[in-house]
């Protein structure tokens, strides 16, 4: 119901039912006595779909790391798993290094599941005429390898910092 009326990032991650709100002696809601909720406590509305391609596995691992969750399926939504705008910015930053393709931050709000995000990434990287999924996957692997090579060269050419000095 709420997904039809408010933006995705405003839909509550977790919810629960209370018989009554705990109150302080002054009649205010006693937040300390409210039960803790987690995204894991809220039932999923869809079946778990595991990642199958390397791109899906890499994005899933990235989401697990950024969100601190154990299991992410292709149809899980970023905000349903506990994500917020700050963690989305972290995800955006990490995706740049992983994918070597720019996905605007605004699109991460729009494509909030792994499945929809993979489709969008493929649209941005795929050769327009071929539509060959194997070619898209190979392009992703090659881009990732080039990004890793650049990262290694950058690390080797940077000047040592104070963190590198033994005490």
LINCORSUL-V729217 format. One line per field, one symbol per residue. ss: DSSP state (H for helix, E for strand, C for the rest). Layout:
ss = ???
//
This chain:
ss = CHHHCCCHHHCCCCCCCCCCCCECCCCCECHHHCCCCCHHHCCCCCCCCCCCCHHHHHHHHHHHHHHCCCCCCCCCECCCCCCCHHHHHHHHHHHHHHHCCCCCHHHHHHCCEHHHHHHHHHHHHCCCCCCCHHHHHHHHHHHHHHHHHHHHHHHHHCCCCHHHCCC
//
